[in-house]
Amino acid sequence: MSATNLKPVEPVNLGRWLKNNLFSSWHNTLLTLVSLSLIYWLGLGLIRWAFFQAQWQVIDANLRLFFIGRYPVKDIWRTWATLGVIVGLGGISWGVLAQATANLFNRRILIILGIITATCIAVAIPAGQQSSLILVGMVIEFAIAAVLGKQLNKTIPQLRSWLPLLWLLAFFLNLWLLLGVSNVKLDNLSGLILTILVAVVSIVLCFPLGVLLALGRQSNLPIIRWLSIAYIEVIRGLPLIGILFMAQVMLPLVLPSYIRPDRVVRAIAGFTIFSSAYLAENVRGGLQSIPRGQTEAAKALGLNPVLTLVFIILPQALKAVIPSIVGQFISLFKDTSLLAIVGLVDLLGISQAILANPKFLGRYGEVYLFIATIYWICCYSMSIASRKLEQQLGTSSHQGR
């Protein structure tokens, strides 16, 4: 399209936007007014309750329990070290992946970092001045690591491809920090630490298993195809809570007598078994969206079936279903709240233990709103990361418009 055919960009007019989107007709006007009234009524009630009726002392008094559960007080520095590793590597990853961005710290990023800093200070004040200073230091560490990551990427262009390995090494390092050099056992972890551990490990394990099941369902070998179909359909027909109970009870029965996995390991096995079946169907949808001409072109270039699958078909299929895959990961993260039912004290379990304390009876609204906020922050962060990944891979819906 030539430059002469391009229409000038009209400035955004608030009045025109409101008329076109909210008050374009009488029924849209009525719906807008009803919606605004409902939002005003609910919002005013929530604000009144949060500022004048809620007793947030239950959150202040149990802040450590929410995040690290019953982790030994003398070893709390290990949890700070773990968080420092995650924040530092997260900053480096952001700097590496944002290499095309001219300015890492634009106005929006600075506002977000400021809000995070203020929130860290406000949340950590009940835990002491030291905790507030450490959290502020974490924000500063993230910013420094981001700048360092961007500079390192200019010196080492291959650093982007090494990020998955660095995160894998960081996971084992953090696991060693939390468990390997202390008397804390895996089953003794509780609170948000346990929730994140189970979710991350289950996500990492269910992804390759789901991809293999999707490929097996489309295999030309009948035995592999029917076994994959049987696994997917049987698991999708069972409730998650049933699979978790089966993993807790039956997994030790099918293993040798000298192998007794921890309850956390059994829970991870249950989540992996369940989520991989749903993930397989998401990946299969991506595989079916690839035109047959891609495979024929790869054969014409002399690629064997394995190379065609690894380098041509699978990357395109996974890019096409990024939203559904991340949606499954978000669902898995929220499903970790079922750990409390099988005897593990996750974030929801520690909340129930706090509410059982006679001093905090009846404080259900404050506690459940707090943990709901934590779940929302984690899930929304995954959603944002998904959209950024789609934009970088050129698969978002607004690309090319």
Steps between C-alpha positions, in 0.01 A plus 500: 500500500643836399550782743236714322229243580567495871237677709626742764470378856217684671553611861302307758197695615358380832147621428492334159640176642237490774221566252619237251573227756266555794212722391455416132132400539228502762554137603879548521439812711266309730748212533783743573302678771393173663858369492641822648239491776583140583874571501445806720286303745741207525811719504363731768406205717842340459683825577283563807565147628876510425564835672245508784395145587776255404751405768828464311694413816453135407716558191762702687535241775533203261689646207794264542268198518329595174826515305734243656269306731673322785848533356757522786553858612876451532520403131282780359809644331483203263161614373638852445796353311260296285294809421820690418604235247157511333488881488855530369455242226160650416660841450774354281240314293298817453809691389592226253151459354444878477808558287293675231370753754693826492419590860441232761356745751233704326232688690266203528773266628613757755142541624462122532830470688392784727169329577681172567746676731222674693307173526809313625555763768135502606478120513831450682454773764325257739791258457754765599719769349758244390249320277397829339861587421565154354195522271600847380846357436340226291336763276836676461664163426243435227571835333879451515470143370285621208766753396770236541301250293461747214874573501591131520274424204702743288822325600362144493225480232444130580389583856131494401520132406664420834225652713296175538810319626577784741147481641531122538828541690342773713214265589737234631706766679189633675386149589844437651480825694157418641546131572847366430692679772235514773286262702185592306344213310299539182177404675564766765481787251181703530343826397567679173838325464329162469240635256762646268725192523223257407370726222841563339614136509165375370504754214854405401420128503156507335614704198732240338262219598209683340697561180593131480137397552386738227759358260405147604134565427591595144751216454466256211579210737166364628629382838651843582197685369245293693703506821524879478128532429416267789719696744358838394135395504522309829681780685269768360205295624623497862480787751828653613428440867454129428834484319670678792359248749603212272851643476523527878372145563585289195835640386692337788327168419635483145855598597760271660474467877824694555367803311257712697459842334406799711140617497605811308654281228178298479299820465731621223453167324121540521505855360739395222286201399184711492631813327699315234179348359338842453824650372524222242167604349612864485820402319308266269287795392816688409637204307179471298514870410827457309436457124616176341706707258748573781580130533521452124734799466723359774515164320590681179792660682625157608402514869411172666177470705674568833668820380179609330309457824761666725594797281195561279173366641533510877627861535212631287245286684616615844500866396143466377371367832698713747181653651338161564823353640548791741132476590558138599803603708291765677231242570762265642633772728152568637432127539785478751245625755382135510820409683326593824251216441773233478672603820759750373508849649517726195391865488133406546587244766701749705207741472265241645746436782511873576121526502486211747688716750249628761649851471403522131162329492265651245766684300420303184455803276839654578694174469334371184520840330871512578577156357273570200715808431815287513351247256388782269846663498670171411246407230491848348881503486487179298241657271718807443803279427288307249398818315860624490612164360229514233610850399865397472411192295261699281193292582282750689166592349595862436810415302488629148204730552 
